[in-house]
Amino acid sequence: MAIARILWAFQKEADWLPRVRRPWTELRVLAWAVLHDRVRVVRRVDAVSADAKVEAFIMRRGDTVHALYTAASARRAGFGRMLVNEAKTEVENLRLWVAQDNAEARRFYAAMGFREVARSDGRGNDEGLPDILLIWSRAPSGIARMESQERSIERAGYE
C-alpha cells in the first residue's frame, strides 16, 4: 500500500516520533480509512512510463484532519497544499493536532492559515507527545466559535 510506505518513511526519518503501533495495525487502519472514503491521494504520472505514483495523502473525517503526509521526494511540490485546499472547499472549518516537535508541519499549517487554539501534554495521543490543536476557518468568526467549543471539550493535559 503506497500510503503506508509514505507514512513509514516519515516515521523512520522523524527521530523525535516514537513508533507505537505495529505495521500490521497501521495497515489495517489505513485500509479501513481507504475503504470508508476517508483518504484522498495525489498521484504523479511519469511521462515516459505513464505509471501513476502516490506522492501524498490526507486522511480526514468531516472537519478533522487525522493525517497528512507527503513522500520525501515530493515535498515542497505543492501536493500537501493541494490536499488541504481541496479539504477547505468541502467544509467551513478544519481542525488537526500537530506534534509540538514537528516544526516543519507547524510552519506549513501556519502558511495555510491555521491558528493555534490549544496545547496538550500528549496524554491524549497515541505517541504521548506534546501537541498543538490548529484550526482553520473560512469565516473569521468561525475560529472564535471553534475555540470556545474546544475549550468545552475534555482533553487531558490542556495548558
C-alpha positions as CSV (number, residue, x, y, z in Angstrom):
1,M,0.0,0.0,0.0
2,A,1.6,3.2,-1.2
3,I,0.3,5.4,1.6
4,A,1.8,3.0,4.2
5,R,5.2,3.4,2.6
6,I,4.9,7.2,2.8
7,L,3.9,7.0,6.4
8,W,6.6,4.5,7.4
9,A,9.3,6.5,5.6
10,F,8.3,9.6,7.5
11,Q,8.3,7.7,10.8
12,K,11.8,6.5,10.0
13,E,13.2,9.9,9.3
14,A,11.4,11.7,12.3
15,D,13.7,10.7,15.1
16,W,11.5,12.5,17.6
17,L,8.5,10.3,16.7
18,P,8.2,7.1,18.7
19,R,6.8,4.0,16.9
20,V,3.9,2.9,18.9
21,R,1.9,0.7,16.5
22,R,2.9,-2.4,14.7
23,P,3.0,-2.2,10.9
24,W,0.1,-4.6,10.6
25,T,-2.1,-2.4,12.8
26,E,-1.2,0.6,10.8
27,L,-2.1,-1.3,7.6
28,R,-5.5,-2.2,9.0
29,V,-6.2,1.4,10.0
30,L,-5.2,2.7,6.6
31,A,-7.1,0.1,4.7
32,W,-10.3,0.9,6.8
33,A,-9.8,4.6,6.1
34,V,-9.5,4.0,2.4
35,L,-12.5,1.7,2.2
36,H,-14.6,4.2,4.1
37,D,-13.6,7.1,1.8
38,R,-11.5,8.9,4.4
39,V,-8.4,9.2,2.3
40,R,-7.5,11.3,-0.7
41,V,-4.2,10.9,-2.6
42,V,-2.2,12.8,-5.1
43,R,-0.6,10.8,-7.8
44,R,2.1,12.0,-10.2
45,V,2.1,10.4,-13.6
46,D,5.5,9.6,-15.1
47,A,5.6,11.0,-18.7
48,V,7.6,8.1,-20.0
49,S,6.1,5.1,-18.4
50,A,2.6,6.5,-17.7
51,D,2.8,5.0,-14.2
52,A,1.0,6.9,-11.5
53,K,2.9,7.1,-8.2
54,V,1.2,8.2,-5.0
55,E,3.1,11.2,-3.7
56,A,0.9,12.4,-0.8
57,F,-2.2,11.6,1.1
58,I,-4.6,13.2,3.6
59,M,-6.9,11.2,6.0
60,R,-9.8,13.1,7.4
61,R,-13.4,12.8,8.6
62,G,-15.6,15.8,8.2
63,D,-13.7,18.8,9.6
64,T,-11.0,16.8,11.3
65,V,-7.7,16.0,9.6
66,H,-6.2,12.9,11.1
67,A,-3.1,12.6,8.8
68,L,-1.3,14.5,6.0
69,Y,1.9,13.0,4.6
70,T,4.0,13.7,1.5
71,A,6.7,11.4,0.2
72,A,10.1,12.9,0.9
73,S,10.9,13.1,-2.8
74,A,7.7,15.1,-3.4
75,R,7.9,17.6,-0.6
76,R,7.6,21.3,-1.4
77,A,6.0,20.4,-4.8
78,G,2.6,21.6,-3.6
79,F,0.9,18.3,-3.1
80,G,0.1,18.8,0.6
81,R,-1.1,22.3,-0.2
82,M,-3.4,20.8,-2.9
83,L,-4.9,18.3,-0.5
84,V,-5.5,20.9,2.2
85,N,-7.0,23.3,-0.2
86,E,-9.3,20.6,-1.5
87,A,-10.4,19.9,2.0
88,K,-11.1,23.6,2.6
89,T,-13.6,23.6,-0.3
90,E,-15.6,20.8,1.4
91,V,-16.0,22.2,4.9
92,E,-16.3,25.5,6.7
93,N,-13.6,24.7,9.3
94,L,-10.7,22.3,9.6
95,R,-9.0,21.1,12.8
96,L,-6.0,19.0,13.5
97,W,-3.4,18.2,16.1
98,V,0.2,18.5,15.3
99,A,3.2,17.4,17.4
100,Q,4.9,20.4,19.1
101,D,8.3,19.0,17.8
102,N,7.1,18.9,14.2
103,A,8.4,22.4,13.3
104,E,8.1,21.8,9.5
105,A,4.4,20.8,9.7
106,R,3.7,23.7,12.1
107,R,5.2,26.2,9.6
108,F,3.2,24.6,6.7
109,Y,-0.1,24.8,8.6
110,A,0.6,28.4,9.6
111,A,1.2,29.3,6.0
112,M,-2.1,27.6,5.1
113,G,-4.0,29.9,7.6
114,F,-4.3,27.6,10.6
115,R,-4.3,29.1,14.1
116,E,-3.1,27.6,17.3
117,V,-6.0,27.3,19.8
118,A,-4.8,24.8,22.4
119,R,-1.9,22.8,23.6
120,S,-1.7,19.3,25.2
121,D,1.0,17.5,27.2
122,G,0.4,14.4,25.0
123,R,-1.7,12.3,27.2
124,G,-4.5,12.4,24.6
125,N,-2.5,11.0,21.7
126,D,-1.0,7.5,20.9
127,E,2.6,8.7,20.9
128,G,2.4,10.6,24.2
129,L,4.0,13.6,22.6
130,P,3.0,17.2,23.5
131,D,0.8,18.6,20.7
132,I,-1.0,21.6,19.4
133,L,-4.5,22.0,18.2
134,L,-4.7,24.0,15.0
135,I,-7.9,25.4,13.4
136,W,-8.7,26.9,10.1
137,S,-12.0,28.6,9.4
138,R,-13.4,30.1,6.2
139,A,-15.1,32.9,8.3
140,P,-13.1,34.8,10.9
141,S,-15.9,34.3,13.4
142,G,-15.6,30.6,12.9
143,I,-12.3,30.4,14.6
144,A,-13.6,32.2,17.7
145,R,-16.6,29.8,17.8
146,M,-14.4,26.7,17.4
147,E,-12.0,28.0,20.1
148,S,-14.9,28.2,22.6
149,Q,-16.2,24.7,21.5
150,E,-12.7,23.3,22.0
151,R,-12.4,24.7,25.5
152,S,-15.6,22.9,26.4
153,I,-14.2,19.5,25.2
154,E,-12.4,17.4,27.8
155,R,-8.9,16.5,26.7
156,A,-6.1,15.5,29.1
157,G,-3.3,17.9,29.6
158,Y,-4.6,21.2,28.2
159,E,-2.3,24.0,29.2
